[in-house]
Amino acid sequence: MGAYITDLTIVALLIVGITALMGVITNSFGEKVFGGKRRSEFVDESAKYQTGWKTVGGKKN
């Protein structure tokens, strides 16, 4: 019974892991192929809002 539970756990983790990895790979492929000029639209918009913000935490250089 212990071997069955171990096998079931391994298979469940593999299914969840592969599914998550497929989503990331598919998303990056879609952005590269179908992104066009507006590929970094949200990153650029976020950077525009963050200009002038104070840095929080970490070392001071």
Secondary structure, DSSP 8 states (H G I E B T S, - for coil): -HHHHHHHHHHHHHHHHHHHHHHHHHHHHHHHHH-GGGTTHHHHHHHHHTTT----SS---
